[in-house]
């Protein structure tokens, strides 16, 4: 997403933990485009990055062409200001992955490992249908 780079963020690392739950990590050095005239990151930018982190973490855990389809619900909390030009870490993790719905959380942390903002979200998944079994010679598709 071009907008993520415009505000000064990037997601550079992702994977799956031992429970087959996805995660993503990234960096954020707020650009002036992310901030109000006082150099403080706008709450909407926190929402953008936290939503992206949760989506990317979920997608890291999904197999094949399965992907997130939409954000159904999201809560964003900001605990302290993020300032233009300062370095921050982004982290997204899957909490639970079901057939049609996924639950995730994400954080923005400062250089002292203090939480700046956090989010929880619920996401609709798009799963590719399992291929239908091929019919046998009699035209049956199963036992």
N, C-alpha and C positions, 0 to 999 in steps of 0.2 A: 504494500500500500504506500503510495507516494506521500500521503499525508503524514505517515509515521516519521519518515525522514525529514519532512518539512519542519516538524516541531522539534527535531533533534534526537530522535530515538532510533534504535535498531534492535532487532532480535537476532542474536547470533548463535545461540546454543539451544538445543532441544533434545529430548530423549524420552525414554520410558523407564520407570523405576521397576523394582522387583515385583510389584503388584499389577503390572501392566497398565499403570496410570501415567499419563503423559505430563511433561513439564516443559517449560521454556524459560530461557534467561536472556536478558538483554541489558542495554545501557541507554541512558537518557541524559543528555546535556542540553537543557532547554534553550532553544533558539528564541530570539525576540518574537517570532511569530506565535510562540506558545504562551506568551506572557501579556499581562496587562501593562499599562504605561509605567507602573511601579516596579516592573521586573519580576513579578510573582506569576507563576504558572496558573492559568485559568483552570477552574474545576472541570470544565468540559474536556480539557486536554488530558487530565488525569483519567477521566472516563474513557476517552478514546484509547489510551495506552493500556489501561486495565482490561477493557473489553477485548482488545487485540491479544493481550497476553493469555487470557483465558481461552479464547478461540484457538490460538496456535497450540496451546498445551493439549487441548482436546484433540485437535487434528493430528498431533504427534502420536496419540494413543490409538487412533483409528486405523484399521487395516484397509488396504486396497484403495479404492476410490471413495470410501465413506468420508463424509465431511460434516462440519457444522452447517446448519441451514440458516438459523436465526437465533438471536439473543431473545429469550422469552422474558427474562427478568434480570435486573442488575441493580445492585446497591453499591454506591461509592461513598467512602468516608475519607476526608482529608484531615490529618492530625496536625500537620505543621506545614508551613509554606515551602514550596520548591522554588528556587531562585534561578534566574537566567544565568547560564554559563557554569553552574555548579554540576558536578557529576552525581548521578543516581543509578541505582540498579533496579531492573525490572525482573519480576519472577511471576510466573503463572503455573498453577498446578491443578490437575484434575482431582476432585474429591471423590466423585462417584460417576461411573459410566454405566448407563442402562441401555436398553435396546433403542429407545427413541429419544431419550433425554440424557443430558450430561450436566453435572454440577461441578463448578470450578471456583477457584479463588485466585487472587493476584495481589501483588504488593509493589509499591515503589519505596525503596529504602535509600537513605543518604550514605555518605562515606563513613559515617560512624555507626552504621548498621541500625539506625533508628528508622522506624516506620514513618513514612511521609503520608502515604495514602494506601488504602486497601479496598478490595471489592470482592463481592461474591456474586455468582451468576448462575442462571439456569438456561440451558441451550437446547434447541431442537436439533436433532441429528437427521442427516440424510444418509440412509443406508441403501446400498445397491442390493437389489433382490437377488437371492440365491438363484443360480441358473436352474431352470426346470430340467428334470431328468429327461433324457432322450427316450422316445418310445421304443419298445422292443419290436420284433418282427410282427407280433400280433396286434400292435398299436397300443399296448398297455404301457403306462408310465410308472408302474410300481407293482408290488406284490398283491 
